[in-house]
Amino acid sequence: MAAIEEDPPTASPSHPEEIKSTFDLRVGNHITLQGSARITPAGVICTGIAVTAMTFALGYLISSARHRAG
């Protein structure tokens, strides 16, 4: 049975300011990776807030560990 490849339908973006990215990564002769991502500006802001909160929490934990040890 032959496999039939169909092009995916072109969908309109769910957000008018959606940011899309695709990449192809080739490692040697046998490994090829393909990926894609999409994000909105609100997603970029939320990611920044989450990274900042985790950085502050990690800094607090490191600081308290140094005070306990010393």
VEXLO-451908 format. One record per atom (N, C-alpha, C): z, y, x; residue in three letters. Coordinates in steps of 0.2 Angstrom, whole numbers, padded with zeros to 4 digits, always signed. Last residue first. Example, Ala and Ser with C-alpha at 12.3 -4.5 7.8 and 13.67 -1.06 7.14 Angstrom:
% residues 2
+0035-0011+0064Ser;+0036-0005+0068Ser;+0039+0000+0064Ser;+0039-0028+0066Ala;+0039-0022+0062Ala;+0039-0016+0066Ala;
END
This chain:
% residues 70
+0287+0144+0136Gly;+0290+0149+0141Gly;+0296+0151+0140Gly;+0282+0137+0125Ala;+0282+0134+0132Ala;+0286+0138+0137Ala;+0283+0147+0115Arg;+0287+0141+0115Arg;+0288+0137+0121Arg;+0273+0156+0119His;+0280+0158+0119His;+0285+0152+0118His;+0261+0148+0119Arg;+0263+0150+0125Arg;+0271+0153+0125Arg;+0260+0145+0105Ala;+0261+0140+0110Ala;+0264+0142+0116Ala;+0258+0158+0100Ser;+0264+0155+0099Ser;+0266+0149+0103Ser;+0245+0160+0106Ser;+0250+0164+0108Ser;+0257+0161+0106Ser;+0238+0150+0099Ile;+0238+0150+0107Ile;+0244+0154+0109Ile;+0239+0154+0086Leu;+0242+0148+0088Leu;+0242+0147+0096Leu;+0232+0167+0087Tyr;+0239+0166+0085Tyr;+0242+0160+0087Tyr;+0219+0162+0090Gly;+0223+0167+0094Gly;+0230+0167+0093Gly;+0216+0155+0078Leu;+0217+0152+0084Leu;+0220+0156+0090Leu;+0216+0166+0069Ala;+0221+0160+0068Ala;+0222+0156+0075Ala;+0206+0174+0074Phe;+0212+0176+0074Phe;+0218+0171+0073Phe;+0195+0164+0072Thr;+0197+0167+0079Thr;+0204+0170+0079Thr;+0195+0163+0058Met;+0197+0157+0063Met;+0199+0159+0070Met;+0191+0176+0055Ala;+0198+0173+0052Ala;+0200+0167+0057Ala;+0178+0177+0061Thr;+0184+0181+0063Thr;+0191+0178+0061Thr;+0172+0167+0053Val;+0172+0166+0061Val;+0178+0170+0063Val;+0172+0173+0040Ala;+0175+0166+0042Ala;+0176+0165+0049Ala;+0165+0184+0042Ile;+0172+0185+0040Ile;+0175+0178+0042Ile;+0152+0179+0046Gly;+0156+0183+0050Gly;+0163+0184+0049Gly;+0149+0172+0034Thr;+0150+0168+0040Thr;+0154+0172+0045Thr;+0148+0183+0025Cys;+0153+0178+0024Cys;+0154+0174+0030Cys;+0137+0189+0031Ile;+0143+0193+0031Ile;+0149+0188+0030Ile;+0127+0179+0028Val;+0128+0182+0035Val;+0135+0185+0036Val;+0127+0179+0014Gly;+0129+0173+0018Gly;+0131+0175+0025Gly;+0122+0191+0012Ala;+0129+0190+0010Ala;+0131+0184+0013Ala;+0108+0189+0016Pro;+0113+0194+0019Pro;+0120+0193+0018Pro;+0106+0171+0015Thr;+0105+0178+0013Thr;+0109+0183+0017Thr;+0096+0159+0024Ile;+0103+0162+0022Ile;+0101+0169+0019Ile;+0090+0143+0030Arg;+0089+0149+0026Arg;+0096+0152+0024Arg;+0082+0133+0041Ala;+0088+0136+0039Ala;+0086+0142+0034Ala;+0076+0118+0049Ser;+0075+0124+0045Ser;+0081+0126+0042Ser;+0069+0107+0062Gly;+0074+0110+0057Gly;+0072+0116+0054Gly;+0065+0093+0071Gln;+0062+0099+0067Gln;+0068+0101+0063Gln;+0063+0085+0087Leu;+0068+0087+0082Leu;+0065+0093+0078Leu;+0058+0072+0096Thr;+0056+0078+0093Thr;+0061+0079+0087Thr;+0057+0061+0110Ile;+0062+0064+0105Ile;+0059+0071+0103Ile;+0048+0057+0119His;+0050+0052+0113His;+0054+0056+0108His;+0046+0064+0130Asn;+0040+0062+0127Asn;+0042+0059+0120Asn;+0058+0078+0131Gly;+0055+0072+0134Gly;+0048+0070+0130Gly;+0061+0085+0116Val;+0065+0083+0122Val;+0061+0077+0125Val;+0057+0099+0106Arg;+0055+0093+0109Arg;+0058+0091+0116Arg;+0060+0106+0091Leu;+0062+0105+0098Leu;+0060+0099+0101Leu;+0055+0119+0080Asp;+0053+0112+0083Asp;+0056+0112+0090Asp;+0062+0128+0066Phe;+0061+0127+0074Phe;+0059+0120+0075Phe;+0063+0142+0055Thr;+0061+0135+0056Thr;+0060+0134+0064Thr;+0071+0152+0043Ser;+0069+0151+0050Ser;+0067+0143+0051Ser;+0073+0166+0032Lys;+0071+0159+0033Lys;+0069+0158+0040Lys;+0083+0175+0021Ile;+0080+0175+0028Ile;+0079+0167+0029Ile;+0080+0184+0006Glu;+0082+0178+0009Glu;+0079+0177+0016Glu;+0080+0194-0003Glu;+0081+0196+0004Glu;+0083+0190+0008Glu;+0079+0189-0016Pro;+0073+0193-0013Pro;+0074+0194-0006Pro;+0082+0172-0018His;+0085+0178-0017His;+0080+0183-0014His;+0075+0161-0020Ser;+0080+0162-0025Ser;+0083+0169-0024Ser;+0057+0162-0017Pro;+0064+0162-0014Pro;+0069+0164-0020Pro;+0047+0150-0025Ser;+0048+0157-0023Ser;+0056+0157-0021Ser;+0039+0136-0017Ala;+0044+0139-0022Ala;+0046+0146-0020Ala;+0026+0127-0016Thr;+0028+0133-0013Thr;+0033+0136-0018Thr;+0028+0109-0015Pro;+0026+0115-0019Pro;+0029+0121-0016Pro;+0023+0100-0001Pro;+0029+0102-0006Pro;+0026+0108-0009Pro;+0009+0090-0001Asp;+0012+0096+0002Asp;+0017+0098-0003Asp;+0011+0072+0001Glu;+0009+0078-0003Glu;+0012+0084+0000Glu;+0004+0057+0007Glu;+0008+0063+0008Glu;+0006+0069+0004Glu;+0004+0041+0002Ile;+0001+0047+0001Ile;+0006+0053+0002Ile;+0003+0025+0010Ala;+0007+0031+0008Ala;+0003+0037+0008Ala;-0004+0011+0003Ala;-0005+0017+0007Ala;+0000+0022+0005Ala;+0000-0006+0004Met;+0000+0000+0000Met;+0000+0006+0004Met;
END
